[in-house]
Amino acid sequence: MIQDQTATTDTTAADTGPGVMNAIADGDVSSAWREVAHTAGNVWNFELFKVDETQIKVSQLVIAALVLVFGTMIARTVARRVGNKVLPRFKLESGPRHAIQTISFYMMMFGVVMLSLQTAGVPLTVFTIFGGALALGIGFGSQNLMNNFISGLILLIERPIAIGQMVELDGDAGTVHKIGARSTHLLGYNGAAYIIPNSKLLENTVVNWNIPDRRIRSEVAVGVAYGSDTARVREVLMQAMGKTEKILQGEEQSVLFSDFGDNALIFQAHFWTKPASKLERLTVESELRFKIDAACREAGVVIAFPQRDVHLDTLSPLAVRMVTED
């Protein structure tokens, strides 16, 4: 129920305006201030509308807005301090800290909104009136938004990915930079940020290079010429892996004779690393190739290159033509 108060406002302004002007004209400043205070009081206590027989005044809405604004600022500050000051004392990693910080902010914001509504005098039973329309609007107009929001909460609670982890989705690889309410930000190798909806991370296969830990297995392929001593090749590759920094020496290392190629005998060097980024993984693989090239040169092992054998059909005489330059 909404009651129109236009007539009351006009009457108040008509009664108050001449009184203020007359007081100023008579030189009675104190009376003028009293008239101004009276007018301000009327506006402050002005009834805008009613909800279930509850009066909603201007003062209530103003105070409710202030509660909402300052409550949001306080909730954000408290959540940030909890994540940066309190949780590190429990020796939690950055991923769980960020999850607890985000969830605590949402919980405090829910309390702030409820307090703001109570301050405004809006009874919570009013939501039962608009519940059907609200549910219908969420179902049709905000389905995608709510899907991503709920998916974000699941990511924060279940933690299939976390801040600082290397993940890969549909060929796009990067480090998790932020898990927001609607989307997750991946910082790619080229410095670009991939903004991925949270629902996509739950509905598709995601490769997480840091679960259960940061160790990943890499491989480097090399082809040597036919006729090479394969046992010597294996020995050279094992020595190259042993001399390469950032290859985990305590982990399993192996050399596999993988294939007889068109132009080379194909070997694969398998090893474990613990990179912090995609660039570091590529750097380790590149350094190993340098070591392999130098070791093969020293050991006399020829790294193959594409070759072609040409066979001539000699069942019939070959035609030979001599050409002379004039």
N, C-alpha and C positions, 0 to 999 in steps of 0.2 A: 504494500500500500504506500503510495507516494502522495503527499499532500503539497499542493502548490502554495508557497508562502510569498508570492509576488506582492499581493495586496498589503501584507504586513510590512514588507521591506519599504514599499512606497510610503506607507503611513509613518514609519519610523523616521525615514529621511525627511519627510515633510515637516514632522514635528521638531526634529533636531536641528535641521539646517538653519531656520530663522532664529532659533534660540542661540546658536553659536555666533551668528552674524550680529545679533542684537547685543550679545555680551561684549563682543569685540568693539562694536560701535560705542558702547557705554564706557569702554575702558576697563571693564571688569575681566582681567585676564584669568583669574582663578575660576570664575564661572565658565569661561570659554573652555578651560581645560577639563572642567567637570563634564561639560557637554560632550567634549571629544571622547572622554573616558566612557561616558554613558553610551555613546554611539558604538565605540569599539566593543563594549561589553555586549551590546545587542547583537552585533555581527558575530562575535565569538560564541555566543550561546544560541545562534540562529539554528532552528530546526530545519534540516534539509528534507528528510523523508523518514518514514517509519518502516521497520521490518518486524513483522510479528508483534505489533504493538510496542516495539522498542524504538525510542526516538534516537535518530542519528543526527548529531549536531556538528557544526563546523569545527568546534574545538576538538571533538573526538577524532575527526578525520585528520586534522593537523597533527595531533599527538601520535596517532597511529602511523602516519607517514614518517615522522621523526623516529619512532621506535623501529620501523622497518629499515630506514637508512642507517642509523647508528648501530642497530643490531647486526646488519650485514657486515659493516666494517669491523665490529667486534668479533663476529664469528670468523671472518677471514683471518684476522690477526691472531686469534687464539688457535685456530687450526694450523696456521703457519708456525707458530711458536711450539705447538705440540710436535709437529713434524721435524723441526730443526733443533729444538732444545731438549725436549723431554724424551722422545723415542730413541735418540742416539744413545742415551744412557743405558738402555736395555740391550744395546749392541745389535739392533735390528739393521738389516740391509736396506738399501734405498728403496727397493720395490715394496716391501711391506710397510715402510714408513709412509710412502706416498699413498698407498691404499688406505691406511688408517687415517691419514690427514684428510683425504678427500671425503671419506665416509663420515668422519666427525663433522666436517663442514656442512654436509647435507643435513645431518641430524640437528645441528644447531640452527640452521636456516629454517627447518621445519618448526622448531620451537619459536623462532623469531616471528614467523608468519602467524602462528597461532596466537602469540601474545599481541601482535599488532591487530588482529581481528577482534580479540577480546577488548583491547583498548578502544577500538572504534565502536564497540557496543554491538557488533554483528554477532548474533547467536549462531553457534555452530549448527543448529538444526536447520539453518537456511540452506545448507548444502544438500539436505535431503530433497528440497524442492527442485533444485537444479541438477540433482544427481543424474537423472536420466539423460537430460540434454548434454551434460558434461561428458558422460560416458560415451554418448553417441558422437560428440565432437572429437573425443580422443580416438575413438575407434576408426573414424573415417578421415578426419583431417590431420591427426597427429600420429598415425600408426607407425610411420617410419621413424619419427622422432622418438617415440616411446620405445620402439624396438632397439634403437641405438643406445638410449639411456639405460635401459635394463641390461643390455649387453655390456655396457661399460661397468656397471656394478658387478656383473658376473666376472668380468676380467679382473677387477680389483680384489674380489673376494677369492675366487678360485686361483688366480694368478698363473694362467698358462703362459703369459708373457709378463715381463716386468721392466721397469726403467733400467736402461743400460744394457739390455740383452740384444744380441744380434738375431734377427729373424728374417725370414724370406717368405714372400707371398706373391704368387703368380709371377715369379721371376724378378720381382722388386725386392732387393735386400737392403737392410739398413739397421741402425741401432734405434731402439725404442727411446724416444725423447720425452714423450708426454702421453699420458692416458687420460683423456678428458671425458666429459659427460656424454658427448656425441661422437667423437672421433679420436683416433690414436695417431700420433705423429711419429713417423720414422725418418731419421736423418740418414740419407743415402750416402753412398761412397763419393758422389760428385758434389756433395754439399747441399743438394736439394732436399726439401722436406716432403715426404709422401704423407698426405692426409687421408687416412683410411677409415671409413665408417666402422664403428665397433662391431656391428652385426656381421660384417664381412669376415672379421677375424674369428668369429665363432662358427660361421657357416661354411668356411673353406679350410682347406688343409694349410696349416702354417708350419714352416720349418723353423724351429728354435734351436740355434746353434749353441746355446748356453745351458741346455737341460740334458743330463743332470748337472753338468758343470761346463766350464768354458773349453774343455778339450775337444778338438775336432780332428778327424783323420783326413789327411790330404794325400794327393798322389801326383807324381811328375812322371810323364812318359818320355822315353828316349829310344831312338832307333839306331842300331849299329849295323855295319855292313855285314853281308853274308860272308861266312867263313871266319868270323871273329870267334875268339875263345869265350864261350858263354860263361864258363865258371869265372874267368877273369873279369868279365863285364859285371857279374854279380858282386864280386869282391870290390871293384872300383866304386860301384854305386853305394854299397854299404859304408865304405870309407868316406865318401862324400857326405852322406847323411850324418855321420859321426862328427864331421868337422863343421857342420852348419849350425850357427847360433839360432836359438829359439826353437830348435827341434828338440822335443822332450826325449832325452837320452834314456830315461828310465822306462819308457814305454816301448811297446812292440814296434819293431821296424822290419820290413820285409821287402824283398825284390822278387817280382814275379815275371816270368818269361811268358808274356801274354799272347803273342801271335807271331806268325810268319807273314810279314807284310809284303806288299808288292816289291818294295825296294830295300827293306830293312828287316832285321830281327827286332821285334818290339818288346821292350822291357818297361816295367812300371815300378817306381820306388814309392812305397807306402810308408807313411810316418805320421806321428801325432804332434800337433802344435796347440798352443793356448793363446790365440790372438785376441786382442781387444777390439779389433775392427777388421773390416774386409781388406782394407789397405795393408794392414799388418800381415794378414794371411797371404796375400799376393806377394808381399815383400819376401817372406820366408821362402815361398816357392821359387821366386826369381833368384834369390841367393843360392839355393840348391842347384839350380841350373848352371850358374856360374861355376860352382864347385865341380859339378859333373863334367863340364866342358874342359876345365883345367886338368882334372884327374884323367880323363880319357886321352888328352894330348900327351900327358906324362907317361901313361901306360901303353901308348901306341894303339889304342882302340879307336877305330875310325867311325865317327858318327855319320850315318848314311845320308845320302841325298838322292833325289829322284833320278833314276837311270832307265834307259830304254835299250833293249837289244834288237837290232835290225837283222832279219833273216832274208836272204835273197833266194828266189826260186831258181835253182840251177838245172832243172830238168830240160830246159831248152837253152840254146846258145844265147849269151847276153850280147845285145847290140851295143857296140862301142863306137862313138863318133868323135873324131878329133876336130877341134876347133882352133884355128890360129888367128892371131890378131894381125890386122893389116898395119 
